[in-house]
Amino acid sequence: MNEQIRVRQVRLIGADGEQVGIVDTRDALKRAREEDLDLVLVGEAAQPPVAKLLDYGRYRFEQQQQVKEARKRSRQQEM
């Protein structure tokens, strides 16, 4: 996330889901700051890695909600 990204270039996806293209990490960080968002690696295994502009706090909250729903569904199947 943000300054922890140590690669030279990333494939950038904008906040609206639009693919921007391959850009330098510095330029992507600059763009994230301008839009008051975070730069988060979502596809580290890809070449070049895929990064997305998003609100990290909201992203983590949504991930936690998905995990909670998955646990709820798995319990219902056990009964």
MDTraj code that builds the backbone (N, CA, C; nanometers):
import mdtraj as md
import numpy as np

residues = "MET ASN GLU GLN ILE ARG VAL ARG GLN VAL ARG LEU ILE GLY ALA ASP GLY GLU GLN VAL GLY ILE VAL ASP THR ARG ASP ALA LEU LYS ARG ALA ARG GLU GLU ASP LEU ASP LEU VAL LEU VAL GLY GLU ALA ALA GLN PRO PRO VAL ALA LYS LEU LEU ASP TYR GLY ARG TYR ARG PHE GLU GLN GLN GLN GLN VAL LYS GLU ALA ARG LYS ARG SER ARG GLN GLN GLU MET".split()
xyz = np.array([
    [0.0838, -0.1170, 0.0000],
    [0.0000, 0.0000, 0.0000],
    [0.0889, 0.1242, 0.0000],
    [0.0586, 0.2198, -0.0810],
    [0.1264, 0.3481, -0.0919],
    [0.2785, 0.3355, -0.0996],
    [0.3523, 0.3921, -0.0023],
    [0.4981, 0.3950, -0.0086],
    [0.5627, 0.2585, 0.0123],
    [0.4879, 0.1580, 0.0517],
    [0.5425, 0.0246, 0.0732],
    [0.5611, -0.0504, -0.0583],
    [0.5097, 0.0015, -0.1677],
    [0.5223, -0.0618, -0.2985],
    [0.6633, -0.0373, -0.3495],
    [0.7353, -0.1434, -0.3812],
    [0.8765, -0.1336, -0.4178],
    [0.9065, -0.1701, -0.5626],
    [0.8099, -0.1666, -0.6501],
    [0.8339, -0.1962, -0.7916],
    [0.8415, -0.0653, -0.8697],
    [0.9071, -0.0689, -0.9857],
    [0.9234, 0.0528, -1.0658],
    [0.7966, 0.0946, -1.1358],
    [0.7261, -0.0035, -1.1935],
    [0.6060, 0.0271, -1.2704],
    [0.4914, -0.0620, -1.2253],
    [0.3701, -0.0090, -1.2395],
    [0.2503, -0.0855, -1.2079],
    [0.1478, -0.0647, -1.3193],
    [0.0598, -0.1624, -1.3333],
    [-0.0559, -0.1462, -1.4218],
    [-0.1648, -0.0850, -1.3355],
    [-0.2016, 0.0387, -1.3670],
    [-0.2899, 0.1161, -1.2800],
    [-0.4351, 0.1047, -1.3225],
    [-0.5204, 0.0832, -1.2230],
    [-0.6652, 0.0831, -1.2419],
    [-0.7193, 0.1998, -1.1607],
    [-0.7967, 0.2850, -1.2239],
    [-0.8498, 0.4038, -1.1582],
    [-0.9569, 0.3711, -1.0563],
    [-1.0012, 0.4732, -0.9853],
    [-1.1021, 0.4563, -0.8803],
    [-1.2361, 0.4110, -0.9373],
    [-1.2639, 0.4454, -1.0617],
    [-1.3909, 0.4077, -1.1245],
    [-1.3845, 0.2730, -1.1954],
    [-1.2692, 0.2034, -1.1839],
    [-1.2536, 0.0730, -1.2468],
    [-1.1946, 0.0800, -1.3867],
    [-1.1678, 0.1986, -1.4347],
    [-1.1109, 0.2180, -1.5682],
    [-0.9619, 0.1876, -1.5654],
    [-0.9146, 0.1120, -1.6637],
    [-0.7729, 0.0782, -1.6714],
    [-0.6960, 0.1957, -1.7307],
    [-0.6014, 0.2484, -1.6539],
    [-0.5224, 0.3640, -1.6967],
    [-0.4061, 0.3192, -1.7831],
    [-0.3418, 0.2101, -1.7466],
    [-0.2286, 0.1583, -1.8224],
    [-0.1084, 0.1380, -1.7325],
    [0.0074, 0.1178, -1.7928],
    [0.1302, 0.0956, -1.7181],
    [0.1949, 0.2311, -1.6920],
    [0.2157, 0.2632, -1.5644],
    [0.2741, 0.3908, -1.5241],
    [0.3814, 0.3659, -1.4180],
    [0.4701, 0.4638, -1.3998],
    [0.5686, 0.4564, -1.2929],
    [0.4967, 0.4623, -1.1590],
    [0.5516, 0.3962, -1.0602],
    [0.4901, 0.3931, -0.9281],
    [0.4827, 0.5331, -0.8680],
    [0.5843, 0.6146, -0.8911],
    [0.5828, 0.7518, -0.8391],
    [0.4651, 0.8306, -0.8952],
    [0.4406, 0.8163, -1.0253],
    [0.3278, 0.8863, -1.0877],
    [0.1946, 0.8359, -1.0336],
    [0.1862, 0.7054, -1.0096],
    [0.0634, 0.6481, -0.9551],
    [0.0390, 0.6988, -0.8128],
    [0.1453, 0.7082, -0.7331],
    [0.1313, 0.7612, -0.5972],
    [0.0890, 0.9076, -0.5994],
    [0.1450, 0.9829, -0.6923],
    [0.1092, 1.1241, -0.7058],
    [-0.0383, 1.1384, -0.7406],
    [-0.0844, 1.0543, -0.8324],
    [-0.2250, 1.0575, -0.8727],
    [-0.3169, 1.0181, -0.7569],
    [-0.2737, 0.9199, -0.6768],
    [-0.3526, 0.8772, -0.5617],
    [-0.3659, 0.9905, -0.4607],
    [-0.2558, 1.0618, -0.4358],
    [-0.2608, 1.1741, -0.3417],
    [-0.3530, 1.2845, -0.3918],
    [-0.3496, 1.3108, -0.5219],
    [-0.4350, 1.4146, -0.5799],
    [-0.5829, 1.3823, -0.5614],
    [-0.6167, 1.2545, -0.5678],
    [-0.7562, 1.2117, -0.5556],
    [-0.7927, 1.1722, -0.4126],
    [-0.7012, 1.1921, -0.3169],
    [-0.7217, 1.1546, -0.1760],
    [-0.7597, 1.0080, -0.1609],
    [-0.6877, 0.9224, -0.2327],
    [-0.7095, 0.7784, -0.2262],
    [-0.5778, 0.7092, -0.1950],
    [-0.5816, 0.5776, -0.1814],
    [-0.4623, 0.4977, -0.1564],
    [-0.4307, 0.4147, -0.2797],
    [-0.3032, 0.3865, -0.2981],
    [-0.2582, 0.2986, -0.4052],
    [-0.2349, 0.1615, -0.3434],
    [-0.3117, 0.0617, -0.3870],
    [-0.3076, -0.0714, -0.3264],
    [-0.2779, -0.1741, -0.4350],
    [-0.1803, -0.2631, -0.4073],
    [-0.1506, -0.3723, -0.5000],
    [-0.2597, -0.4780, -0.4870],
    [-0.3249, -0.5093, -0.5977],
    [-0.4293, -0.6118, -0.5948],
    [-0.3880, -0.7362, -0.6718],
    [-0.2863, -0.7245, -0.7553],
    [-0.2363, -0.8387, -0.8315],
    [-0.0855, -0.8389, -0.8319],
    [-0.0261, -0.8886, -0.7237],
    [0.1185, -0.8838, -0.7092],
    [0.1909, -0.9826, -0.8007],
    [0.1253, -1.0895, -0.8386],
    [0.1898, -1.1927, -0.9187],
    [0.1983, -1.1562, -1.0663],
    [0.1182, -1.0609, -1.1093],
    [0.1162, -1.0216, -1.2506],
    [0.2449, -0.9491, -1.2876],
    [0.2709, -0.9390, -1.4164],
    [0.3892, -0.8701, -1.4653],
    [0.3461, -0.7613, -1.5596],
    [0.3519, -0.6351, -1.5330],
    [0.3855, -0.5720, -1.4053],
    [0.2703, -0.5864, -1.3063],
    [0.2976, -0.5696, -1.1776],
    [0.1931, -0.5841, -1.0748],
    [0.0768, -0.4882, -1.0987],
    [-0.0422, -0.5311, -1.0592],
    [-0.1626, -0.4502, -1.0780],
    [-0.1899, -0.3735, -0.9495],
    [-0.2081, -0.2416, -0.9637],
    [-0.2395, -0.1562, -0.8493],
    [-0.3688, -0.0814, -0.8782],
    [-0.4437, -0.0545, -0.7722],
    [-0.5722, 0.0115, -0.7886],
    [-0.5807, 0.1308, -0.6947],
    [-0.6434, 0.2377, -0.7426],
    [-0.6687, 0.3544, -0.6597],
    [-0.8006, 0.3316, -0.5867],
    [-0.7956, 0.3302, -0.4526],
    [-0.9167, 0.3099, -0.3747],
    [-0.8975, 0.3605, -0.2332],
    [-1.0075, 0.3700, -0.1594],
    [-1.0037, 0.4072, -0.0181],
    [-0.9765, 0.2792, 0.0599],
    [-0.8579, 0.2681, 0.1177],
    [-0.8151, 0.1432, 0.1802],
    [-0.9018, 0.1052, 0.3006],
    [-0.9429, 0.2020, 0.3805],
    [-1.0281, 0.1735, 0.4960],
    [-1.1594, 0.1102, 0.4537],
    [-1.2187, 0.1661, 0.3510],
    [-1.3457, 0.1122, 0.2988],
    [-1.3243, -0.0263, 0.2381],
    [-1.2119, -0.0460, 0.1680],
    [-1.1776, -0.1740, 0.1062],
    [-1.1661, -0.2828, 0.2140],
    [-1.0948, -0.2540, 0.3243],
    [-1.0800, -0.3516, 0.4322],
    [-1.2141, -0.3841, 0.4956],
    [-1.2996, -0.2831, 0.5138],
    [-1.4316, -0.3047, 0.5717],
    [-1.5128, -0.3993, 0.4838],
    [-1.5112, -0.3778, 0.3530],
    [-1.5866, -0.4631, 0.2612],
    [-1.5331, -0.6058, 0.2625],
    [-1.4002, -0.6220, 0.2719],
    [-1.3409, -0.7553, 0.2786],
    [-1.3863, -0.8273, 0.4056],
    [-1.3892, -0.7555, 0.5179],
    [-1.4336, -0.8149, 0.6436],
    [-1.5796, -0.8566, 0.6365],
    [-1.6619, -0.7770, 0.5708],
    [-1.8035, -0.8108, 0.5558],
    [-1.8208, -0.9365, 0.4710],
    [-1.7395, -0.9518, 0.3664],
    [-1.7482, -1.0703, 0.2823],
    [-1.7087, -1.1953, 0.3601],
    [-1.6046, -1.1843, 0.4426],
    [-1.5609, -1.2977, 0.5241],
    [-1.6698, -1.3354, 0.6232],
    [-1.7331, -1.2361, 0.6823],
    [-1.8400, -1.2594, 0.7793],
    [-1.9576, -1.3309, 0.7132],
    [-1.9951, -1.2882, 0.5935],
    [-2.1045, -1.3527, 0.5201],
    [-2.0691, -1.4963, 0.4836],
    [-1.9447, -1.5196, 0.4437],
    [-1.9018, -1.6549, 0.4080],
    [-1.9099, -1.7468, 0.5295],
    [-1.8696, -1.6969, 0.6470],
    [-1.8794, -1.7767, 0.7696],
    [-2.0247, -1.8071, 0.8034],
    [-2.1108, -1.7094, 0.7845],
    [-2.2523, -1.7271, 0.8146],
    [-2.3130, -1.8346, 0.7246],
    [-2.2801, -1.8331, 0.5975],
    [-2.3329, -1.9328, 0.5030],
    [-2.2804, -2.0727, 0.5349],
    [-2.1535, -2.0824, 0.5741],
    [-2.0977, -2.2152, 0.6015],
    [-2.1610, -2.2752, 0.7271],
    [-2.1968, -2.1952, 0.8240],
    [-2.2627, -2.2459, 0.9449],
    [-2.4018, -2.2997, 0.9120],
    [-2.4718, -2.2304, 0.8238],
    [-2.6062, -2.2721, 0.7873],
    [-2.6031, -2.4077, 0.7182],
    [-2.5019, -2.4366, 0.6428],
    [-2.4923, -2.5644, 0.5734],
    [-2.4622, -2.6788, 0.6696],
    [-2.3946, -2.6503, 0.7802],
    [-2.3620, -2.7552, 0.8768],
    [-2.4853, -2.8099, 0.9460],
    [-2.5852, -2.7258, 0.9685],
    [-2.7046, -2.7692, 1.0384],
    [-2.7783, -2.8670, 0.9515],
])
top = md.Topology()
chain = top.add_chain()
for i, resn in enumerate(residues, 1):
    res = top.add_residue(resn, chain, resSeq=i)
    for name in ("N", "CA", "C"):
        top.add_atom(name, md.element.get_by_symbol(name[0]), res)
traj = md.Trajectory(xyz[None], top)
